[in-house]
Amino acid sequence: MITQVSSNNPLQNKTLESILEFLVDHYGWELLGEKIRINCFNVDPNIKSSLVFLRKTPWARTKVESLYVYTMRNIAKRK
């Protein structure tokens, strides 16, 4: 018998691109750049260049993913 394990992981089945697009839609580039202080969010920001940087920089990707999880939990609490 196979049991299905449910996951409470909000990152499951999410691409880095979809996470970044959500955060940009939710916060905008300016506020996102204040929350996570990296140049790709503050100097001529765009999805493509930010993805290149985040894929090469594990600590920055971790910050973006953490902000996404935090934001999703806060949205869930409000409902």
N, CA, C and O atoms as a Maestro MAE file, in Angstrom:
{
 s_m_m2io_version
 :::
 2.0.0
}

f_m_ct {
 s_m_title
 :::
 protein
 m_atom[316] {
  # First column is atom index #
  i_m_mmod_type
  r_m_x_coord
  r_m_y_coord
  r_m_z_coord
  i_m_residue_number
  s_m_chain_name
  s_m_pdb_residue_name
  s_m_pdb_atom_name
  i_m_atomic_number
  :::
  1 25 0.839 -1.176 0.000 1 A "MET " " N  " 7
  2 3 0.000 0.000 0.000 1 A "MET " " CA " 6
  3 2 0.888 1.244 0.000 1 A "MET " " C  " 6
  4 15 1.833 1.345 0.782 1 A "MET " " O  " 8
  5 25 0.575 2.174 -0.874 2 A "ILE " " N  " 7
  6 3 1.329 3.421 -0.969 2 A "ILE " " CA " 6
  7 2 0.511 4.518 -0.307 2 A "ILE " " C  " 6
  8 15 -0.663 4.719 -0.619 2 A "ILE " " O  " 8
  9 25 1.154 5.215 0.605 3 A "THR " " N  " 7
  10 3 0.467 6.330 1.249 3 A "THR " " CA " 6
  11 2 0.986 7.624 0.662 3 A "THR " " C  " 6
  12 15 2.175 7.776 0.382 3 A "THR " " O  " 8
  13 25 0.079 8.535 0.487 4 A "GLN " " N  " 7
  14 3 0.451 9.826 -0.067 4 A "GLN " " CA " 6
  15 2 0.825 10.772 1.070 4 A "GLN " " C  " 6
  16 15 0.083 10.924 2.041 4 A "GLN " " O  " 8
  17 25 1.961 11.391 0.933 5 A "VAL " " N  " 7
  18 3 2.431 12.329 1.946 5 A "VAL " " CA " 6
  19 2 2.067 13.729 1.488 5 A "VAL " " C  " 6
  20 15 2.444 14.154 0.396 5 A "VAL " " O  " 8
  21 25 1.339 14.433 2.319 6 A "SER " " N  " 7
  22 3 1.017 15.819 1.972 6 A "SER " " CA " 6
  23 2 2.152 16.708 2.470 6 A "SER " " C  " 6
  24 15 2.756 16.455 3.512 6 A "SER " " O  " 8
  25 25 2.415 17.732 1.711 7 A "SER " " N  " 7
  26 3 3.512 18.624 2.068 7 A "SER " " CA " 6
  27 2 2.969 20.016 2.357 7 A "SER " " C  " 6
  28 15 2.112 20.530 1.637 7 A "SER " " O  " 8
  29 25 3.477 20.606 3.411 8 A "ASN " " N  " 7
  30 3 3.137 21.989 3.723 8 A "ASN " " CA " 6
  31 2 4.197 22.943 3.197 8 A "ASN " " C  " 6
  32 15 4.225 24.115 3.571 8 A "ASN " " O  " 8
  33 25 5.059 22.447 2.338 9 A "ASN " " N  " 7
  34 3 6.146 23.243 1.792 9 A "ASN " " CA " 6
  35 2 5.616 24.152 0.679 9 A "ASN " " C  " 6
  36 15 5.260 23.656 -0.390 9 A "ASN " " O  " 8
  37 25 5.557 25.459 0.901 10 A "PRO " " N  " 7
  38 3 5.041 26.360 -0.128 10 A "PRO " " CA " 6
  39 2 5.960 26.472 -1.354 10 A "PRO " " C  " 6
  40 15 5.556 27.025 -2.376 10 A "PRO " " O  " 8
  41 25 7.186 25.954 -1.259 11 A "LEU " " N  " 7
  42 3 8.099 26.000 -2.406 11 A "LEU " " CA " 6
  43 2 7.916 24.812 -3.344 11 A "LEU " " C  " 6
  44 15 8.456 24.798 -4.451 11 A "LEU " " O  " 8
  45 25 7.157 23.820 -2.900 12 A "GLN " " N  " 7
  46 3 6.980 22.621 -3.712 12 A "GLN " " CA " 6
  47 2 6.302 22.983 -5.035 12 A "GLN " " C  " 6
  48 15 5.286 23.679 -5.050 12 A "GLN " " O  " 8
  49 25 6.861 22.515 -6.120 13 A "ASN " " N  " 7
  50 3 6.352 22.731 -7.481 13 A "ASN " " CA " 6
  51 2 6.386 24.187 -7.924 13 A "ASN " " C  " 6
  52 15 5.675 24.560 -8.857 13 A "ASN " " O  " 8
  53 25 7.188 25.005 -7.282 14 A "LYS " " N  " 7
  54 3 7.334 26.407 -7.674 14 A "LYS " " CA " 6
  55 2 8.693 26.605 -8.321 14 A "LYS " " C  " 6
  56 15 9.709 26.129 -7.814 14 A "LYS " " O  " 8
  57 25 8.704 27.301 -9.431 15 A "THR " " N  " 7
  58 3 9.978 27.639 -10.062 15 A "THR " " CA " 6
  59 2 10.489 28.939 -9.456 15 A "THR " " C  " 6
  60 15 9.720 29.726 -8.905 15 A "THR " " O  " 8
  61 25 11.775 29.150 -9.564 16 A "LEU " " N  " 7
  62 3 12.352 30.403 -9.086 16 A "LEU " " CA " 6
  63 2 11.721 31.578 -9.830 16 A "LEU " " C  " 6
  64 15 11.480 32.631 -9.240 16 A "LEU " " O  " 8
  65 25 11.460 31.405 -11.097 17 A "GLU " " N  " 7
  66 3 10.845 32.472 -11.885 17 A "GLU " " CA " 6
  67 2 9.451 32.818 -11.363 17 A "GLU " " C  " 6
  68 15 9.115 33.995 -11.237 17 A "GLU " " O  " 8
  69 25 8.642 31.809 -11.061 18 A "SER " " N  " 7
  70 3 7.291 32.091 -10.564 18 A "SER " " CA " 6
  71 2 7.335 32.735 -9.171 18 A "SER " " C  " 6
  72 15 6.508 33.589 -8.852 18 A "SER " " O  " 8
  73 25 8.288 32.325 -8.360 19 A "ILE " " N  " 7
  74 3 8.458 32.928 -7.031 19 A "ILE " " CA " 6
  75 2 8.831 34.401 -7.176 19 A "ILE " " C  " 6
  76 15 8.249 35.264 -6.518 19 A "ILE " " O  " 8
  77 25 9.800 34.682 -8.040 20 A "LEU " " N  " 7
  78 3 10.249 36.061 -8.235 20 A "LEU " " CA " 6
  79 2 9.127 36.924 -8.817 20 A "LEU " " C  " 6
  80 15 8.927 38.056 -8.378 20 A "LEU " " O  " 8
  81 25 8.397 36.397 -9.798 21 A "GLU " " N  " 7
  82 3 7.292 37.157 -10.382 21 A "GLU " " CA " 6
  83 2 6.227 37.466 -9.333 21 A "GLU " " C  " 6
  84 15 5.684 38.570 -9.308 21 A "GLU " " O  " 8
  85 25 5.926 36.501 -8.471 22 A "PHE " " N  " 7
  86 3 4.957 36.740 -7.404 22 A "PHE " " CA " 6
  87 2 5.438 37.863 -6.489 22 A "PHE " " C  " 6
  88 15 4.678 38.778 -6.171 22 A "PHE " " O  " 8
  89 25 6.704 37.792 -6.065 23 A "LEU " " N  " 7
  90 3 7.232 38.809 -5.151 23 A "LEU " " CA " 6
  91 2 7.246 40.192 -5.788 23 A "LEU " " C  " 6
  92 15 6.948 41.183 -5.122 23 A "LEU " " O  " 8
  93 25 7.587 40.268 -7.063 24 A "VAL " " N  " 7
  94 3 7.585 41.563 -7.754 24 A "VAL " " CA " 6
  95 2 6.159 42.093 -7.857 24 A "VAL " " C  " 6
  96 15 5.929 43.285 -7.654 24 A "VAL " " O  " 8
  97 25 5.198 41.223 -8.170 25 A "ASP " " N  " 7
  98 3 3.798 41.654 -8.237 25 A "ASP " " CA " 6
  99 2 3.295 42.094 -6.867 25 A "ASP " " C  " 6
  100 15 2.541 43.061 -6.759 25 A "ASP " " O  " 8
  101 25 3.706 41.397 -5.840 26 A "HIS " " N  " 7
  102 3 3.225 41.670 -4.485 26 A "HIS " " CA " 6
  103 2 3.874 42.918 -3.877 26 A "HIS " " C  " 6
  104 15 3.185 43.763 -3.305 26 A "HIS " " O  " 8
  105 25 5.189 43.029 -4.001 27 A "TYR " " N  " 7
  106 3 5.919 44.122 -3.359 27 A "TYR " " CA " 6
  107 2 6.337 45.237 -4.305 27 A "TYR " " C  " 6
  108 15 6.452 46.388 -3.884 27 A "TYR " " O  " 8
  109 25 6.564 44.924 -5.556 28 A "GLY " " N  " 7
  110 3 7.170 45.873 -6.486 28 A "GLY " " CA " 6
  111 2 8.689 45.826 -6.330 28 A "GLY " " C  " 6
  112 15 9.198 45.374 -5.304 28 A "GLY " " O  " 8
  113 25 9.408 46.293 -7.346 29 A "TRP " " N  " 7
  114 3 10.870 46.220 -7.308 29 A "TRP " " CA " 6
  115 2 11.454 47.054 -6.173 29 A "TRP " " C  " 6
  116 15 12.395 46.626 -5.505 29 A "TRP " " O  " 8
  117 25 10.899 48.244 -5.954 30 A "GLU " " N  " 7
  118 3 11.480 49.137 -4.951 30 A "GLU " " CA " 6
  119 2 11.426 48.531 -3.549 30 A "GLU " " C  " 6
  120 15 12.440 48.499 -2.852 30 A "GLU " " O  " 8
  121 25 10.266 48.056 -3.137 31 A "LEU " " N  " 7
  122 3 10.128 47.465 -1.806 31 A "LEU " " CA " 6
  123 2 10.883 46.136 -1.718 31 A "LEU " " C  " 6
  124 15 11.472 45.819 -0.684 31 A "LEU " " O  " 8
  125 25 10.863 45.370 -2.797 32 A "LEU " " N  " 7
  126 3 11.626 44.115 -2.816 32 A "LEU " " CA " 6
  127 2 13.112 44.405 -2.623 32 A "LEU " " C  " 6
  128 15 13.804 43.680 -1.909 32 A "LEU " " O  " 8
  129 25 13.597 45.464 -3.261 33 A "GLY " " N  " 7
  130 3 14.989 45.872 -3.103 33 A "GLY " " CA " 6
  131 2 15.323 46.349 -1.703 33 A "GLY " " C  " 6
  132 15 16.467 46.237 -1.263 33 A "GLY " " O  " 8
  133 25 14.331 46.882 -0.999 34 A "GLU " " N  " 7
  134 3 14.548 47.272 0.399 34 A "GLU " " CA " 6
  135 2 14.560 46.044 1.314 34 A "GLU " " C  " 6
  136 15 15.333 45.979 2.269 34 A "GLU " " O  " 8
  137 25 13.709 45.090 1.016 35 A "LYS " " N  " 7
  138 3 13.613 43.884 1.849 35 A "LYS " " CA " 6
  139 2 14.818 42.968 1.646 35 A "LYS " " C  " 6
  140 15 15.324 42.376 2.599 35 A "LYS " " O  " 8
  141 25 15.273 42.856 0.396 36 A "ILE " " N  " 7
  142 3 16.444 42.028 0.078 36 A "ILE " " CA " 6
  143 2 17.414 42.933 -0.670 36 A "ILE " " C  " 6
  144 15 17.213 43.246 -1.843 36 A "ILE " " O  " 8
  145 25 18.449 43.339 0.013 37 A "ARG " " N  " 7
  146 3 19.366 44.329 -0.543 37 A "ARG " " CA " 6
  147 2 20.405 43.692 -1.462 37 A "ARG " " C  " 6
  148 15 21.526 43.378 -1.059 37 A "ARG " " O  " 8
  149 25 19.982 43.517 -2.717 38 A "ILE " " N  " 7
  150 3 20.920 43.050 -3.742 38 A "ILE " " CA " 6
  151 2 20.744 43.949 -4.961 38 A "ILE " " C  " 6
  152 15 19.638 44.402 -5.258 38 A "ILE " " O  " 8
  153 25 21.836 44.198 -5.654 39 A "ASN " " N  " 7
  154 3 21.828 45.160 -6.755 39 A "ASN " " CA " 6
  155 2 20.846 44.817 -7.858 39 A "ASN " " C  " 6
  156 15 20.267 45.718 -8.464 39 A "ASN " " O  " 8
  157 25 20.645 43.537 -8.133 40 A "CYS " " N  " 7
  158 3 19.759 43.192 -9.246 40 A "CYS " " CA " 6
  159 2 18.313 43.606 -8.980 40 A "CYS " " C  " 6
  160 15 17.503 43.630 -9.907 40 A "CYS " " O  " 8
  161 25 17.975 43.934 -7.732 41 A "PHE " " N  " 7
  162 3 16.643 44.427 -7.400 41 A "PHE " " CA " 6
  163 2 16.613 45.950 -7.323 41 A "PHE " " C  " 6
  164 15 15.537 46.546 -7.336 41 A "PHE " " O  " 8
  165 25 17.771 46.580 -7.243 42 A "ASN " " N  " 7
  166 3 17.836 48.023 -7.030 42 A "ASN " " CA " 6
  167 2 18.383 48.803 -8.223 42 A "ASN " " C  " 6
  168 15 18.084 49.990 -8.361 42 A "ASN " " O  " 8
  169 25 19.160 48.180 -9.070 43 A "VAL " " N  " 7
  170 3 19.765 48.872 -10.207 43 A "VAL " " CA " 6
  171 2 19.245 48.238 -11.495 43 A "VAL " " C  " 6
  172 15 19.601 47.109 -11.830 43 A "VAL " " O  " 8
  173 25 18.401 48.978 -12.210 44 A "ASP " " N  " 7
  174 3 17.812 48.508 -13.465 44 A "ASP " " CA " 6
  175 2 17.243 47.085 -13.339 44 A "ASP " " C  " 6
  176 15 17.660 46.184 -14.067 44 A "ASP " " O  " 8
  177 25 16.303 46.888 -12.425 45 A "PRO " " N  " 7
  178 3 15.804 45.544 -12.153 45 A "PRO " " CA " 6
  179 2 14.951 44.968 -13.285 45 A "PRO " " C  " 6
  180 15 14.161 45.676 -13.910 45 A "PRO " " O  " 8
  181 25 15.128 43.684 -13.529 46 A "ASN " " N  " 7
  182 3 14.247 42.948 -14.428 46 A "ASN " " CA " 6
  183 2 14.322 41.465 -14.070 46 A "ASN " " C  " 6
  184 15 15.272 41.011 -13.432 46 A "ASN " " O  " 8
  185 25 13.323 40.738 -14.486 47 A "ILE " " N  " 7
  186 3 13.213 39.322 -14.120 47 A "ILE " " CA " 6
  187 2 14.405 38.532 -14.649 47 A "ILE " " C  " 6
  188 15 15.009 37.751 -13.914 47 A "ILE " " O  " 8
  189 25 14.744 38.733 -15.920 48 A "LYS " " N  " 7
  190 3 15.797 37.917 -16.549 48 A "LYS " " CA " 6
  191 2 17.141 38.058 -15.847 48 A "LYS " " C  " 6
  192 15 17.763 37.051 -15.509 48 A "LYS " " O  " 8
  193 25 17.597 39.276 -15.623 49 A "SER " " N  " 7
  194 3 18.908 39.458 -14.990 49 A "SER " " CA " 6
  195 2 18.877 39.013 -13.530 49 A "SER " " C  " 6
  196 15 19.868 38.498 -13.013 49 A "SER " " O  " 8
  197 25 17.741 39.211 -12.872 50 A "SER " " N  " 7
  198 3 17.627 38.766 -11.481 50 A "SER " " CA " 6
  199 2 17.701 37.250 -11.387 50 A "SER " " C  " 6
  200 15 18.338 36.713 -10.481 50 A "SER " " O  " 8
  201 25 17.051 36.557 -12.320 51 A "LEU " " N  " 7
  202 3 17.103 35.090 -12.314 51 A "LEU " " CA " 6
  203 2 18.520 34.584 -12.531 51 A "LEU " " C  " 6
  204 15 18.944 33.627 -11.883 51 A "LEU " " O  " 8
  205 25 19.252 35.217 -13.435 52 A "VAL " " N  " 7
  206 3 20.642 34.817 -13.679 52 A "VAL " " CA " 6
  207 2 21.451 34.948 -12.393 52 A "VAL " " C  " 6
  208 15 22.191 34.036 -12.024 52 A "VAL " " O  " 8
  209 25 21.311 36.076 -11.716 53 A "PHE " " N  " 7
  210 3 22.046 36.290 -10.466 53 A "PHE " " CA " 6
  211 2 21.620 35.300 -9.392 53 A "PHE " " C  " 6
  212 15 22.469 34.698 -8.735 53 A "PHE " " O  " 8
  213 25 20.311 35.122 -9.205 54 A "LEU " " N  " 7
  214 3 19.821 34.243 -8.145 54 A "LEU " " CA " 6
  215 2 20.213 32.792 -8.365 54 A "LEU " " C  " 6
  216 15 20.454 32.063 -7.403 54 A "LEU " " O  " 8
  217 25 20.278 32.370 -9.601 55 A "ARG " " N  " 7
  218 3 20.675 30.978 -9.894 55 A "ARG " " CA " 6
  219 2 22.152 30.741 -9.613 55 A "ARG " " C  " 6
  220 15 22.558 29.612 -9.339 55 A "ARG " " O  " 8
  221 25 22.954 31.790 -9.678 56 A "LYS " " N  " 7
  222 3 24.392 31.664 -9.427 56 A "LYS " " CA " 6
  223 2 24.768 31.940 -7.981 56 A "LYS " " C  " 6
  224 15 25.898 31.670 -7.572 56 A "LYS " " O  " 8
  225 25 23.827 32.481 -7.196 57 A "THR " " N  " 7
  226 3 24.152 32.966 -5.862 57 A "THR " " CA " 6
  227 2 23.221 32.330 -4.831 57 A "THR " " C  " 6
  228 15 22.129 32.838 -4.577 57 A "THR " " O  " 8
  229 25 23.654 31.223 -4.242 58 A "PRO " " N  " 7
  230 3 22.775 30.481 -3.329 58 A "PRO " " CA " 6
  231 2 22.244 31.298 -2.144 58 A "PRO " " C  " 6
  232 15 21.081 31.142 -1.771 58 A "PRO " " O  " 8
  233 25 23.067 32.163 -1.548 59 A "TRP " " N  " 7
  234 3 22.596 32.917 -0.390 59 A "TRP " " CA " 6
  235 2 21.469 33.870 -0.783 59 A "TRP " " C  " 6
  236 15 20.531 34.071 -0.012 59 A "TRP " " O  " 8
  237 25 21.554 34.456 -1.975 60 A "ALA " " N  " 7
  238 3 20.516 35.381 -2.431 60 A "ALA " " CA " 6
  239 2 19.230 34.612 -2.764 60 A "ALA " " C  " 6
  240 15 18.130 35.071 -2.455 60 A "ALA " " O  " 8
  241 25 19.376 33.459 -3.385 61 A "ARG " " N  " 7
  242 3 18.208 32.634 -3.685 61 A "ARG " " CA " 6
  243 2 17.497 32.221 -2.390 61 A "ARG " " C  " 6
  244 15 16.268 32.217 -2.322 61 A "ARG " " O  " 8
  245 25 18.273 31.879 -1.381 62 A "THR " " N  " 7
  246 3 17.699 31.497 -0.094 62 A "THR " " CA " 6
  247 2 16.892 32.652 0.503 62 A "THR " " C  " 6
  248 15 15.817 32.437 1.062 62 A "THR " " O  " 8
  249 25 17.410 33.870 0.384 63 A "LYS " " N  " 7
  250 3 16.683 35.035 0.897 63 A "LYS " " CA " 6
  251 2 15.370 35.240 0.149 63 A "LYS " " C  " 6
  252 15 14.347 35.550 0.761 63 A "LYS " " O  " 8
  253 25 15.394 35.069 -1.156 64 A "VAL " " N  " 7
  254 3 14.180 35.229 -1.967 64 A "VAL " " CA " 6
  255 2 13.159 34.153 -1.598 64 A "VAL " " C  " 6
  256 15 11.976 34.445 -1.420 64 A "VAL " " O  " 8
  257 25 13.622 32.920 -1.486 65 A "GLU " " N  " 7
  258 3 12.707 31.829 -1.122 65 A "GLU " " CA " 6
  259 2 12.142 32.029 0.282 65 A "GLU " " C  " 6
  260 15 10.967 31.754 0.523 65 A "GLU " " O  " 8
  261 25 12.964 32.500 1.199 66 A "SER " " N  " 7
  262 3 12.496 32.749 2.567 66 A "SER " " CA " 6
  263 2 11.443 33.853 2.602 66 A "SER " " C  " 6
  264 15 10.447 33.744 3.317 66 A "SER " " O  " 8
  265 25 11.663 34.907 1.833 67 A "LEU " " N  " 7
  266 3 10.673 35.984 1.768 67 A "LEU " " CA " 6
  267 2 9.369 35.469 1.167 67 A "LEU " " C  " 6
  268 15 8.290 35.853 1.618 67 A "LEU " " O  " 8
  269 25 9.452 34.619 0.171 68 A "TYR " " N  " 7
  270 3 8.258 34.035 -0.439 68 A "TYR " " CA " 6
  271 2 7.471 33.225 0.596 68 A "TYR " " C  " 6
  272 15 6.257 33.386 0.718 68 A "TYR " " O  " 8
  273 25 8.157 32.363 1.334 69 A "VAL " " N  " 7
  274 3 7.499 31.541 2.355 69 A "VAL " " CA " 6
  275 2 6.862 32.438 3.414 69 A "VAL " " C  " 6
  276 15 5.711 32.225 3.795 69 A "VAL " " O  " 8
  277 25 7.591 33.424 3.883 70 A "TYR " " N  " 7
  278 3 7.084 34.370 4.878 70 A "TYR " " CA " 6
  279 2 5.821 35.077 4.357 70 A "TYR " " C  " 6
  280 15 4.824 35.187 5.071 70 A "TYR " " O  " 8
  281 25 5.878 35.543 3.135 71 A "THR " " N  " 7
  282 3 4.751 36.259 2.530 71 A "THR " " CA " 6
  283 2 3.538 35.347 2.377 71 A "THR " " C  " 6
  284 15 2.417 35.752 2.683 71 A "THR " " O  " 8
  285 25 3.752 34.129 1.911 72 A "MET " " N  " 7
  286 3 2.645 33.194 1.726 72 A "MET " " CA " 6
  287 2 1.993 32.843 3.078 72 A "MET " " C  " 6
  288 15 0.772 32.720 3.163 72 A "MET " " O  " 8
  289 25 2.786 32.687 4.097 73 A "ARG " " N  " 7
  290 3 2.232 32.398 5.420 73 A "ARG " " CA " 6
  291 2 1.418 33.562 5.952 73 A "ARG " " C  " 6
  292 15 0.364 33.359 6.554 73 A "ARG " " O  " 8
  293 25 1.896 34.785 5.736 74 A "ASN " " N  " 7
  294 3 1.146 35.965 6.176 74 A "ASN " " CA " 6
  295 2 -0.166 36.114 5.408 74 A "ASN " " C  " 6
  296 15 -1.178 36.513 5.985 74 A "ASN " " O  " 8
  297 25 -0.158 35.803 4.136 75 A "ILE " " N  " 7
  298 3 -1.380 35.859 3.344 75 A "ILE " " CA " 6
  299 2 -2.368 34.820 3.850 75 A "ILE " " C  " 6
  300 15 -3.562 35.098 3.961 75 A "ILE " " O  " 8
  301 25 -1.882 33.630 4.156 76 A "ALA " " N  " 7
  302 3 -2.744 32.552 4.658 76 A "ALA " " CA " 6
  303 2 -3.347 32.917 6.014 76 A "ALA " " C  " 6
  304 15 -4.500 32.586 6.291 76 A "ALA " " O  " 8
  305 25 -2.574 33.596 6.857 77 A "LYS " " N  " 7
  306 3 -3.068 33.987 8.187 77 A "LYS " " CA " 6
  307 2 -4.203 34.993 8.080 77 A "LYS " " C  " 6
  308 15 -5.114 34.994 8.907 77 A "LYS " " O  " 8
  309 25 -4.154 35.848 7.066 78 A "ARG " " N  " 7
  310 3 -5.177 36.871 6.902 78 A "ARG " " CA " 6
  311 2 -6.511 36.308 6.416 78 A "ARG " " C  " 6
  312 15 -7.552 36.949 6.551 78 A "ARG " " O  " 8
  313 25 -6.466 35.122 5.860 79 A "LYS " " N  " 7
  314 3 -7.705 34.531 5.315 79 A "LYS " " CA " 6
  315 2 -8.506 33.826 6.363 79 A "LYS " " C  " 6
  316 15 -9.569 33.279 6.064 79 A "LYS " " O  " 8
  :::
 }
 m_bond[315] {
  # First column is bond index #
  i_m_from
  i_m_to
  i_m_order
  :::
  1 1 2 1
  2 2 3 1
  3 3 4 2
  4 3 5 1
  5 5 6 1
  6 6 7 1
  7 7 8 2
  8 7 9 1
  9 9 10 1
  10 10 11 1
  11 11 12 2
  12 11 13 1
  13 13 14 1
  14 14 15 1
  15 15 16 2
  16 15 17 1
  17 17 18 1
  18 18 19 1
  19 19 20 2
  20 19 21 1
  21 21 22 1
  22 22 23 1
  23 23 24 2
  24 23 25 1
  25 25 26 1
  26 26 27 1
  27 27 28 2
  28 27 29 1
  29 29 30 1
  30 30 31 1
  31 31 32 2
  32 31 33 1
  33 33 34 1
  34 34 35 1
  35 35 36 2
  36 35 37 1
  37 37 38 1
  38 38 39 1
  39 39 40 2
  40 39 41 1
  41 41 42 1
  42 42 43 1
  43 43 44 2
  44 43 45 1
  45 45 46 1
  46 46 47 1
  47 47 48 2
  48 47 49 1
  49 49 50 1
  50 50 51 1
  51 51 52 2
  52 51 53 1
  53 53 54 1
  54 54 55 1
  55 55 56 2
  56 55 57 1
  57 57 58 1
  58 58 59 1
  59 59 60 2
  60 59 61 1
  61 61 62 1
  62 62 63 1
  63 63 64 2
  64 63 65 1
  65 65 66 1
  66 66 67 1
  67 67 68 2
  68 67 69 1
  69 69 70 1
  70 70 71 1
  71 71 72 2
  72 71 73 1
  73 73 74 1
  74 74 75 1
  75 75 76 2
  76 75 77 1
  77 77 78 1
  78 78 79 1
  79 79 80 2
  80 79 81 1
  81 81 82 1
  82 82 83 1
  83 83 84 2
  84 83 85 1
  85 85 86 1
  86 86 87 1
  87 87 88 2
  88 87 89 1
  89 89 90 1
  90 90 91 1
  91 91 92 2
  92 91 93 1
  93 93 94 1
  94 94 95 1
  95 95 96 2
  96 95 97 1
  97 97 98 1
  98 98 99 1
  99 99 100 2
  100 99 101 1
  101 101 102 1
  102 102 103 1
  103 103 104 2
  104 103 105 1
  105 105 106 1
  106 106 107 1
  107 107 108 2
  108 107 109 1
  109 109 110 1
  110 110 111 1
  111 111 112 2
  112 111 113 1
  113 113 114 1
  114 114 115 1
  115 115 116 2
  116 115 117 1
  117 117 118 1
  118 118 119 1
  119 119 120 2
  120 119 121 1
  121 121 122 1
  122 122 123 1
  123 123 124 2
  124 123 125 1
  125 125 126 1
  126 126 127 1
  127 127 128 2
  128 127 129 1
  129 129 130 1
  130 130 131 1
  131 131 132 2
  132 131 133 1
  133 133 134 1
  134 134 135 1
  135 135 136 2
  136 135 137 1
  137 137 138 1
  138 138 139 1
  139 139 140 2
  140 139 141 1
  141 141 142 1
  142 142 143 1
  143 143 144 2
  144 143 145 1
  145 145 146 1
  146 146 147 1
  147 147 148 2
  148 147 149 1
  149 149 150 1
  150 150 151 1
  151 151 152 2
  152 151 153 1
  153 153 154 1
  154 154 155 1
  155 155 156 2
  156 155 157 1
  157 157 158 1
  158 158 159 1
  159 159 160 2
  160 159 161 1
  161 161 162 1
  162 162 163 1
  163 163 164 2
  164 163 165 1
  165 165 166 1
  166 166 167 1
  167 167 168 2
  168 167 169 1
  169 169 170 1
  170 170 171 1
  171 171 172 2
  172 171 173 1
  173 173 174 1
  174 174 175 1
  175 175 176 2
  176 175 177 1
  177 177 178 1
  178 178 179 1
  179 179 180 2
  180 179 181 1
  181 181 182 1
  182 182 183 1
  183 183 184 2
  184 183 185 1
  185 185 186 1
  186 186 187 1
  187 187 188 2
  188 187 189 1
  189 189 190 1
  190 190 191 1
  191 191 192 2
  192 191 193 1
  193 193 194 1
  194 194 195 1
  195 195 196 2
  196 195 197 1
  197 197 198 1
  198 198 199 1
  199 199 200 2
  200 199 201 1
  201 201 202 1
  202 202 203 1
  203 203 204 2
  204 203 205 1
  205 205 206 1
  206 206 207 1
  207 207 208 2
  208 207 209 1
  209 209 210 1
  210 210 211 1
  211 211 212 2
  212 211 213 1
  213 213 214 1
  214 214 215 1
  215 215 216 2
  216 215 217 1
  217 217 218 1
  218 218 219 1
  219 219 220 2
  220 219 221 1
  221 221 222 1
  222 222 223 1
  223 223 224 2
  224 223 225 1
  225 225 226 1
  226 226 227 1
  227 227 228 2
  228 227 229 1
  229 229 230 1
  230 230 231 1
  231 231 232 2
  232 231 233 1
  233 233 234 1
  234 234 235 1
  235 235 236 2
  236 235 237 1
  237 237 238 1
  238 238 239 1
  239 239 240 2
  240 239 241 1
  241 241 242 1
  242 242 243 1
  243 243 244 2
  244 243 245 1
  245 245 246 1
  246 246 247 1
  247 247 248 2
  248 247 249 1
  249 249 250 1
  250 250 251 1
  251 251 252 2
  252 251 253 1
  253 253 254 1
  254 254 255 1
  255 255 256 2
  256 255 257 1
  257 257 258 1
  258 258 259 1
  259 259 260 2
  260 259 261 1
  261 261 262 1
  262 262 263 1
  263 263 264 2
  264 263 265 1
  265 265 266 1
  266 266 267 1
  267 267 268 2
  268 267 269 1
  269 269 270 1
  270 270 271 1
  271 271 272 2
  272 271 273 1
  273 273 274 1
  274 274 275 1
  275 275 276 2
  276 275 277 1
  277 277 278 1
  278 278 279 1
  279 279 280 2
  280 279 281 1
  281 281 282 1
  282 282 283 1
  283 283 284 2
  284 283 285 1
  285 285 286 1
  286 286 287 1
  287 287 288 2
  288 287 289 1
  289 289 290 1
  290 290 291 1
  291 291 292 2
  292 291 293 1
  293 293 294 1
  294 294 295 1
  295 295 296 2
  296 295 297 1
  297 297 298 1
  298 298 299 1
  299 299 300 2
  300 299 301 1
  301 301 302 1
  302 302 303 1
  303 303 304 2
  304 303 305 1
  305 305 306 1
  306 306 307 1
  307 307 308 2
  308 307 309 1
  309 309 310 1
  310 310 311 1
  311 311 312 2
  312 311 313 1
  313 313 314 1
  314 314 315 1
  315 315 316 2
  :::
 }
}
